[in-house]
């Protein structure tokens, strides 16, 4: 779901240019939370 929203954000960046920034930010935050949850499950 995170990757789908990232791709949609990048594809529609011609309509709304700051959306590309938010798409990258959402991907970085989403990956951070995903890695964080994996690290918590290991312990």
C-alpha positions, 0 to 999 in steps of 0.5 A: 500500500505504501509503494502504491501511494508513493508511485501515485504521488510521483505520477501525479506530480505534474498536476501538483508539484509539491506532491512529489516531495510528500510522496518521497517523505511518505516513503521514507517515513513508511520504510522507517516504521517498517524497519522499526517494527521488524527490529522490535519483532526480532528482540 
